[in-house]
Amino acid sequence: MDYYNNKAVNPNVLNGKIITKIDGLFKDSVEVVVHTQDGYIYVFAHDQDCCEHVALNDYELSAESLSGGLVVSAEEVQGIAEAPETDESYTWTFYKIETNKGGLWMRWLGESSGYYSEEVLCYVISTPEDADLFENIQERDSTPTEEEIREEILEVEVVKVKEVADLFFN
């Protein structure tokens, strides 16, 4: 499924990139955002639906310690973990990002009634221009609703269409 109107990618697309900043690295976060030197932004998140909860359950290493680090390996890691005591269905998703400055482990827990997806994916915001849009969304005091995000993306797309039309008609 698309997240912020972008596609899910294999986290190994981070290999060879330099991390400039990581946002959202705290327990119960619903998204971890990795900024890279080339202007791309990668979001580790779950596209939430109505009847499940997916959040960062645990992590190892601080975000600041990876700033300036060259990613040598980024991957989803399969593993076994203890079952939570709440919902009928659960999914653990593990991500590991290794850099020349250390490694980051993220352990995500998704819980639901069993009908909905609980997986966490890596999404890419494909251009530095789109990254600026994401930065504007991140600066708000409250978490934007899906509708607010879609409206803001639509506004940017309308501006892009107008710019292209001006090139052809002027």
CYANA upper distance limits for C-alpha pairs under 8 A (distance plus 0.5 A):
  1 MET  CA      7 LYS  CA      7.86
  1 MET  CA      8 ALA  CA      7.90
  1 MET  CA     47 ASP  CA      7.60
  2 ASP  CA      6 ASN  CA      5.75
  2 ASP  CA      7 LYS  CA      5.80
  2 ASP  CA      8 ALA  CA      7.34
  2 ASP  CA     47 ASP  CA      8.10
  3 TYR  CA      7 LYS  CA      7.31
  3 TYR  CA      8 ALA  CA      8.19
  3 TYR  CA     47 ASP  CA      6.61
  3 TYR  CA    123 TYR  CA      7.29
  4 TYR  CA    125 ILE  CA      8.49
  4 TYR  CA    149 ILE  CA      7.56
  4 TYR  CA    150 ARG  CA      8.00
  5 ASN  CA    150 ARG  CA      8.41
  5 ASN  CA    153 ILE  CA      8.36
  6 ASN  CA    123 TYR  CA      6.96
  6 ASN  CA    124 VAL  CA      6.75
  6 ASN  CA    125 ILE  CA      6.52
  6 ASN  CA    126 SER  CA      7.90
  7 LYS  CA    123 TYR  CA      6.16
  7 LYS  CA    124 VAL  CA      6.86
  8 ALA  CA    121 LEU  CA      6.75
  8 ALA  CA    122 CYS  CA      6.02
  8 ALA  CA    123 TYR  CA      4.80
  8 ALA  CA    124 VAL  CA      7.12
  9 VAL  CA     13 VAL  CA      7.81
  9 VAL  CA    121 LEU  CA      8.05
  9 VAL  CA    122 CYS  CA      6.16
  9 VAL  CA    123 TYR  CA      6.18
  9 VAL  CA    124 VAL  CA      7.19
 10 ASN  CA     75 GLU  CA      7.98
 10 ASN  CA    122 CYS  CA      7.12
 11 PRO  CA     74 ALA  CA      6.00
 11 PRO  CA     75 GLU  CA      5.89
 11 PRO  CA     76 GLU  CA      7.54
 11 PRO  CA    122 CYS  CA      6.38
 12 ASN  CA     73 SER  CA      7.04
 12 ASN  CA     74 ALA  CA      5.27
 12 ASN  CA     75 GLU  CA      6.19
 13 VAL  CA     74 ALA  CA      8.18
 14 LEU  CA     71 VAL  CA      6.85
 14 LEU  CA     73 SER  CA      8.05
 14 LEU  CA     74 ALA  CA      6.76
 15 ASN  CA     70 LEU  CA      8.40
 15 ASN  CA     71 VAL  CA      5.51
 15 ASN  CA     72 VAL  CA      5.79
 15 ASN  CA     73 SER  CA      5.94
 15 ASN  CA     74 ALA  CA      6.73
 16 GLY  CA     70 LEU  CA      6.65
 16 GLY  CA     71 VAL  CA      5.77
 16 GLY  CA     72 VAL  CA      6.48
 17 LYS  CA     36 THR  CA      6.84
 17 LYS  CA     37 GLN  CA      7.58
 17 LYS  CA     38 ASP  CA      8.18
 17 LYS  CA     70 LEU  CA      6.22
 17 LYS  CA     71 VAL  CA      6.04
 18 ILE  CA     36 THR  CA      5.91
 18 ILE  CA     37 GLN  CA      5.96
 18 ILE  CA     38 ASP  CA      8.41
 18 ILE  CA     67 SER  CA      8.48
 18 ILE  CA     68 GLY  CA      6.36
 18 ILE  CA     69 GLY  CA      5.96
 18 ILE  CA     70 LEU  CA      4.93
 18 ILE  CA     71 VAL  CA      6.67
 19 ILE  CA     34 VAL  CA      7.40
 19 ILE  CA     35 HIS  CA      6.36
 19 ILE  CA     36 THR  CA      4.94
 19 ILE  CA     37 GLN  CA      6.68
 19 ILE  CA     66 LEU  CA      7.23
 19 ILE  CA     67 SER  CA      5.96
 19 ILE  CA     68 GLY  CA      5.85
 19 ILE  CA     69 GLY  CA      6.03
 19 ILE  CA     70 LEU  CA      7.05
 19 ILE  CA     71 VAL  CA      7.79
 20 THR  CA     34 VAL  CA      8.35
 20 THR  CA     35 HIS  CA      6.07
 20 THR  CA     36 THR  CA      5.70
 20 THR  CA     37 GLN  CA      6.24
 20 THR  CA     66 LEU  CA      8.45
 20 THR  CA     67 SER  CA      5.43
 20 THR  CA     68 GLY  CA      5.92
 20 THR  CA     69 GLY  CA      8.20
 21 LYS  CA     34 VAL  CA      6.63
 21 LYS  CA     35 HIS  CA      5.64
 21 LYS  CA     36 THR  CA      7.62
 21 LYS  CA     63 ALA  CA      7.70
 21 LYS  CA     64 GLU  CA      7.80
 21 LYS  CA     66 LEU  CA      8.28
 21 LYS  CA     67 SER  CA      6.07
 22 ILE  CA     32 VAL  CA      7.57
 22 ILE  CA     33 VAL  CA      6.06
 22 ILE  CA     34 VAL  CA      5.12
 22 ILE  CA     35 HIS  CA      6.63
 22 ILE  CA     63 ALA  CA      5.95
 22 ILE  CA     64 GLU  CA      7.96
 22 ILE  CA     67 SER  CA      8.14
 23 ASP  CA     32 VAL  CA      6.31
 23 ASP  CA     33 VAL  CA      5.51
 23 ASP  CA     34 VAL  CA      7.13
 23 ASP  CA     63 ALA  CA      7.96
 24 GLY  CA     29 SER  CA      6.52
 24 GLY  CA     30 VAL  CA      8.32
 24 GLY  CA     31 GLU  CA      6.51
 24 GLY  CA     32 VAL  CA      5.11
 24 GLY  CA     33 VAL  CA      6.73
 25 LEU  CA     29 SER  CA      7.25
 25 LEU  CA     31 GLU  CA      8.43
 25 LEU  CA     32 VAL  CA      6.17
 25 LEU  CA     59 TYR  CA      8.27
 25 LEU  CA     62 SER  CA      8.34
 25 LEU  CA     63 ALA  CA      7.18
 26 PHE  CA     56 LEU  CA      7.71
 26 PHE  CA     58 ASP  CA      8.36
 26 PHE  CA     59 TYR  CA      8.27
 27 LYS  CA     55 ALA  CA      8.25
 27 LYS  CA     56 LEU  CA      6.05
 27 LYS  CA     57 ASN  CA      6.06
 27 LYS  CA     58 ASP  CA      6.40
 27 LYS  CA     59 TYR  CA      8.17
 28 ASP  CA     55 ALA  CA      5.48
 28 ASP  CA     56 LEU  CA      5.40
 28 ASP  CA     57 ASN  CA      6.31
 29 SER  CA     55 ALA  CA      5.94
 29 SER  CA     56 LEU  CA      5.73
 30 VAL  CA     45 ALA  CA      6.59
 30 VAL  CA     46 HIS  CA      7.73
 30 VAL  CA     54 VAL  CA      7.11
 30 VAL  CA     55 ALA  CA      5.11
 30 VAL  CA     56 LEU  CA      6.77
 31 GLU  CA     43 VAL  CA      6.98
 31 GLU  CA     44 PHE  CA      6.02
 31 GLU  CA     45 ALA  CA      5.07
 31 GLU  CA     46 HIS  CA      8.00
 31 GLU  CA     55 ALA  CA      7.92
 31 GLU  CA     56 LEU  CA      8.08
 32 VAL  CA     43 VAL  CA      6.24
 32 VAL  CA     44 PHE  CA      5.62
 32 VAL  CA     45 ALA  CA      7.20
 33 VAL  CA     41 ILE  CA      7.27
 33 VAL  CA     42 TYR  CA      6.24
 33 VAL  CA     43 VAL  CA      5.03
 33 VAL  CA     44 PHE  CA      6.87
 34 VAL  CA     41 ILE  CA      6.17
 34 VAL  CA     42 TYR  CA      5.56
 34 VAL  CA     43 VAL  CA      6.81
 35 HIS  CA     39 GLY  CA      7.48
 35 HIS  CA     40 TYR  CA      6.68
 35 HIS  CA     41 ILE  CA      5.12
 35 HIS  CA     42 TYR  CA      7.01
 36 THR  CA     40 TYR  CA      6.07
 36 THR  CA     41 ILE  CA      6.80
 38 ASP  CA    128 PRO  CA      8.20
 39 GLY  CA    127 THR  CA      7.57
 39 GLY  CA    128 PRO  CA      5.13
 39 GLY  CA    131 ALA  CA      7.41
 40 TYR  CA    124 VAL  CA      7.79
 40 TYR  CA    125 ILE  CA      6.71
 40 TYR  CA    126 SER  CA      6.80
 40 TYR  CA    127 THR  CA      6.49
 40 TYR  CA    128 PRO  CA      6.02
 40 TYR  CA    131 ALA  CA      6.91
 41 ILE  CA    124 VAL  CA      6.50
 41 ILE  CA    125 ILE  CA      5.87
 41 ILE  CA    126 SER  CA      8.03
 41 ILE  CA    128 PRO  CA      8.36
 41 ILE  CA    131 ALA  CA      6.63
 42 TYR  CA    122 CYS  CA      7.04
 42 TYR  CA    123 TYR  CA      6.04
 42 TYR  CA    124 VAL  CA      5.06
 42 TYR  CA    125 ILE  CA      6.76
 43 VAL  CA    122 CYS  CA      6.08
 43 VAL  CA    123 TYR  CA      5.52
 43 VAL  CA    124 VAL  CA      6.83
 43 VAL  CA    125 ILE  CA      8.35
 44 PHE  CA    120 VAL  CA      7.11
 44 PHE  CA    121 LEU  CA      6.15
 44 PHE  CA    122 CYS  CA      4.97
 44 PHE  CA    123 TYR  CA      6.80
 45 ALA  CA     55 ALA  CA      8.45
 45 ALA  CA    120 VAL  CA      5.69
 45 ALA  CA    121 LEU  CA      6.18
 45 ALA  CA    122 CYS  CA      7.09
 45 ALA  CA    123 TYR  CA      8.13
 46 HIS  CA     54 VAL  CA      6.95
 46 HIS  CA     55 ALA  CA      8.48
 46 HIS  CA    118 GLU  CA      7.69
 46 HIS  CA    119 GLU  CA      6.73
 46 HIS  CA    120 VAL  CA      5.10
 46 HIS  CA    121 LEU  CA      6.71
 47 ASP  CA    120 VAL  CA      8.42
 48 GLN  CA     52 GLU  CA      7.52
 48 GLN  CA     53 HIS  CA      7.64
 48 GLN  CA     54 VAL  CA      7.88
 49 ASP  CA    116 TYR  CA      8.00
 51 CYS  CA    112 SER  CA      6.79
 51 CYS  CA    113 SER  CA      7.75
 51 CYS  CA    116 TYR  CA      7.54
 52 GLU  CA    110 GLY  CA      7.69
 52 GLU  CA    111 GLU  CA      6.16
 52 GLU  CA    112 SER  CA      4.81
 52 GLU  CA    113 SER  CA      7.66
 52 GLU  CA    116 TYR  CA      7.10
 52 GLU  CA    117 SER  CA      8.27
 52 GLU  CA    118 GLU  CA      7.57
 53 HIS  CA    110 GLY  CA      6.19
 53 HIS  CA    111 GLU  CA      5.88
 53 HIS  CA    112 SER  CA      6.99
 53 HIS  CA    118 GLU  CA      7.98
 54 VAL  CA    108 TRP  CA      7.51
 54 VAL  CA    109 LEU  CA      6.11
 54 VAL  CA    110 GLY  CA      4.50
 54 VAL  CA    111 GLU  CA      6.76
 54 VAL  CA    118 GLU  CA      6.75
 54 VAL  CA    119 GLU  CA      8.21
 54 VAL  CA    120 VAL  CA      8.18
 55 ALA  CA    108 TRP  CA      6.15
 55 ALA  CA    109 LEU  CA      6.25
 55 ALA  CA    110 GLY  CA      7.08
 56 LEU  CA    106 MET  CA      7.49
 56 LEU  CA    107 ARG  CA      6.55
 56 LEU  CA    108 TRP  CA      4.86
 56 LEU  CA    109 LEU  CA      6.88
 57 ASN  CA    106 MET  CA      8.35
 57 ASN  CA    107 ARG  CA      6.14
 57 ASN  CA    108 TRP  CA      5.59
 57 ASN  CA    109 LEU  CA      6.28
 58 ASP  CA    106 MET  CA      6.61
 58 ASP  CA    107 ARG  CA      5.63
 58 ASP  CA    108 TRP  CA      7.43
 59 TYR  CA    104 LEU  CA      7.65
 59 TYR  CA    105 TRP  CA      5.82
 59 TYR  CA    106 MET  CA      4.93
 59 TYR  CA    107 ARG  CA      6.45
 60 GLU  CA    104 LEU  CA      6.19
 60 GLU  CA    105 TRP  CA      5.70
 60 GLU  CA    106 MET  CA      7.29
 61 LEU  CA     65 SER  CA      7.68
 61 LEU  CA    102 GLY  CA      8.43
 61 LEU  CA    103 GLY  CA      7.47
 61 LEU  CA    104 LEU  CA      5.95
 61 LEU  CA    105 TRP  CA      7.79
 62 SER  CA     66 LEU  CA      7.81
 62 SER  CA    104 LEU  CA      8.27
 63 ALA  CA     67 SER  CA      7.50
 65 SER  CA    101 LYS  CA      7.52
 65 SER  CA    102 GLY  CA      8.07
 66 LEU  CA     99 THR  CA      7.67
 66 LEU  CA    101 LYS  CA      6.44
 66 LEU  CA    102 GLY  CA      7.26
 66 LEU  CA    103 GLY  CA      8.40
 69 GLY  CA     99 THR  CA      5.96
 69 GLY  CA    100 ASN  CA      6.21
 69 GLY  CA    101 LYS  CA      5.91
 69 GLY  CA    102 GLY  CA      8.48
 70 LEU  CA     99 THR  CA      5.62
 70 LEU  CA    100 ASN  CA      6.12
 70 LEU  CA    101 LYS  CA      8.05
 71 VAL  CA     97 ILE  CA      7.41
 71 VAL  CA     98 GLU  CA      6.33
 71 VAL  CA     99 THR  CA      4.73
 71 VAL  CA    100 ASN  CA      7.31
 72 VAL  CA     97 ILE  CA      8.37
 72 VAL  CA     98 GLU  CA      6.21
 72 VAL  CA     99 THR  CA      5.73
 72 VAL  CA    100 ASN  CA      7.43
 73 SER  CA     96 LYS  CA      8.30
 73 SER  CA     97 ILE  CA      6.33
 73 SER  CA     98 GLU  CA      5.54
 73 SER  CA     99 THR  CA      7.42
 74 ALA  CA     95 TYR  CA      7.92
 74 ALA  CA     96 LYS  CA      6.16
 74 ALA  CA     97 ILE  CA      4.80
 74 ALA  CA     98 GLU  CA      6.69
 75 GLU  CA     95 TYR  CA      6.29
 75 GLU  CA     96 LYS  CA      6.01
 75 GLU  CA     97 ILE  CA      7.11
 76 GLU  CA     93 THR  CA      7.84
 76 GLU  CA     94 PHE  CA      6.21
 76 GLU  CA     95 TYR  CA      4.99
 76 GLU  CA     96 LYS  CA      6.89
 77 VAL  CA     93 THR  CA      7.92
 77 VAL  CA     94 PHE  CA      5.70
 77 VAL  CA     95 TYR  CA      6.26
 77 VAL  CA     96 LYS  CA      7.34
 78 GLN  CA     93 THR  CA      7.70
 78 GLN  CA     94 PHE  CA      7.06
 79 GLY  CA     92 TRP  CA      8.46
 79 GLY  CA     94 PHE  CA      7.90
 80 ILE  CA     92 TRP  CA      8.32
 81 ALA  CA     92 TRP  CA      7.68
 83 ALA  CA     90 TYR  CA      8.01
 84 PRO  CA     90 TYR  CA      7.98
 86 THR  CA    111 GLU  CA      8.36
 87 ASP  CA    111 GLU  CA      6.36
 87 ASP  CA    112 SER  CA      6.19
 87 ASP  CA    113 SER  CA      6.59
 88 GLU  CA    111 GLU  CA      8.08
 88 GLU  CA    112 SER  CA      6.93
 88 GLU  CA    113 SER  CA      5.68
 88 GLU  CA    114 GLY  CA      6.64
 89 SER  CA    111 GLU  CA      6.21
 89 SER  CA    112 SER  CA      5.84
 89 SER  CA    113 SER  CA      6.20
 89 SER  CA    114 GLY  CA      5.21
 90 TYR  CA    109 LEU  CA      7.49
 90 TYR  CA    110 GLY  CA      5.84
 90 TYR  CA    111 GLU  CA      4.88
 90 TYR  CA    112 SER  CA      6.92
 90 TYR  CA    114 GLY  CA      8.09
 90 TYR  CA    118 GLU  CA      7.42
 91 THR  CA    109 LEU  CA      6.40
 91 THR  CA    110 GLY  CA      5.54
 91 THR  CA    111 GLU  CA      7.14
 91 THR  CA    118 GLU  CA      6.35
 91 THR  CA    119 GLU  CA      7.09
 92 TRP  CA    107 ARG  CA      7.42
 92 TRP  CA    108 TRP  CA      6.16
 92 TRP  CA    109 LEU  CA      5.33
 92 TRP  CA    110 GLY  CA      6.91
 92 TRP  CA    119 GLU  CA      8.21
 93 THR  CA    107 ARG  CA      6.44
 93 THR  CA    108 TRP  CA      5.55
 93 THR  CA    109 LEU  CA      7.06
 93 THR  CA    119 GLU  CA      7.11
 93 THR  CA    120 VAL  CA      6.84
 94 PHE  CA    105 TRP  CA      7.64
 94 PHE  CA    106 MET  CA      6.14
 94 PHE  CA    107 ARG  CA      5.15
 94 PHE  CA    108 TRP  CA      6.71
 95 TYR  CA    105 TRP  CA      6.31
 95 TYR  CA    106 MET  CA      5.63
 95 TYR  CA    107 ARG  CA      7.16
 96 LYS  CA    103 GLY  CA      7.48
 96 LYS  CA    104 LEU  CA      6.14
 96 LYS  CA    105 TRP  CA      5.12
 96 LYS  CA    106 MET  CA      6.94
 97 ILE  CA    103 GLY  CA      6.09
 97 ILE  CA    104 LEU  CA      5.60
 97 ILE  CA    105 TRP  CA      7.13
 98 GLU  CA    102 GLY  CA      6.51
 98 GLU  CA    103 GLY  CA      4.64
 98 GLU  CA    104 LEU  CA      6.81
 99 THR  CA    103 GLY  CA      6.33
108 TRP  CA    120 VAL  CA      7.73
109 LEU  CA    118 GLU  CA      8.28
110 GLY  CA    118 GLU  CA      5.04
110 GLY  CA    119 GLU  CA      7.05
111 GLU  CA    118 GLU  CA      6.76
112 SER  CA    116 TYR  CA      6.90
112 SER  CA    117 SER  CA      8.37
112 SER  CA    118 GLU  CA      7.61
125 ILE  CA    130 ASP  CA      6.65
125 ILE  CA    131 ALA  CA      6.65
126 SER  CA    130 ASP  CA      7.26
126 SER  CA    131 ALA  CA      8.24
127 THR  CA    131 ALA  CA      6.78
128 PRO  CA    132 ASP  CA      6.92
129 GLU  CA    133 LEU  CA      7.39
130 ASP  CA    134 PHE  CA      6.92
131 ALA  CA    135 GLU  CA      6.70
132 ASP  CA    136 ASN  CA      6.91
133 LEU  CA    137 ILE  CA      7.01
133 LEU  CA    152 GLU  CA      8.45
133 LEU  CA    153 ILE  CA      8.07
133 LEU  CA    156 VAL  CA      8.45
134 PHE  CA    138 GLN  CA      6.68
135 GLU  CA    139 GLU  CA      6.81
136 ASN  CA    140 ARG  CA      7.74
137 ILE  CA    144 PRO  CA      7.66
137 ILE  CA    149 ILE  CA      7.91
138 GLN  CA    143 THR  CA      8.34
140 ARG  CA    144 PRO  CA      8.06
144 PRO  CA    148 GLU  CA      6.35
144 PRO  CA    149 ILE  CA      6.93
145 THR  CA    149 ILE  CA      6.88
146 GLU  CA    150 ARG  CA      6.69
147 GLU  CA    151 GLU  CA      6.66
148 GLU  CA    152 GLU  CA      6.70
149 ILE  CA    153 ILE  CA      6.69
150 ARG  CA    154 LEU  CA      6.52
151 GLU  CA    155 GLU  CA      6.70
152 GLU  CA    156 VAL  CA      7.00
153 ILE  CA    157 GLU  CA      6.73
154 LEU  CA    158 VAL  CA      6.61
155 GLU  CA    159 VAL  CA      6.86
156 VAL  CA    160 LYS  CA      6.80
157 GLU  CA    161 VAL  CA      6.73
158 VAL  CA    162 LYS  CA      6.71
159 VAL  CA    163 GLU  CA      6.72
160 LYS  CA    164 VAL  CA      6.84
161 VAL  CA    165 ALA  CA      6.61
162 LYS  CA    166 ASP  CA      6.58
163 GLU  CA    167 LEU  CA      7.00
164 VAL  CA    168 PHE  CA      7.19
165 ALA  CA    169 PHE  CA      6.55
166 ASP  CA    170 ASN  CA      5.96
